[in-house]
Amino acid sequence: MTIFATSGPFGISPSTDQLIVINLAAILVANSFNSQQKVIKWGGLVVAVVTTTCAIWCNH
């Protein structure tokens, strides 16, 4: 029963640091996605996805 209590969806239990990274990534996407320059628009999205993925699965 403790397995269900200690892990969230997909076996992930996010820590405070991981939640901070996810929130900062969401802010980055919100600020950069309306840009006219495609480098900033898609670069912000790529950086946000990579950092969120690493924060969740790499356990740094």
HELIX and SHEET records of a PDB file:
HELIX    1   1 THR A    2  THR A    6  1                                   5    
HELIX    2   2 PRO A    9  GLY A   11  5                                   3    
HELIX    3   3 THR A   16  SER A   32  1                                  17    
HELIX    4   4 LYS A   38  TRP A   57  1                                  20    
END                                                                             
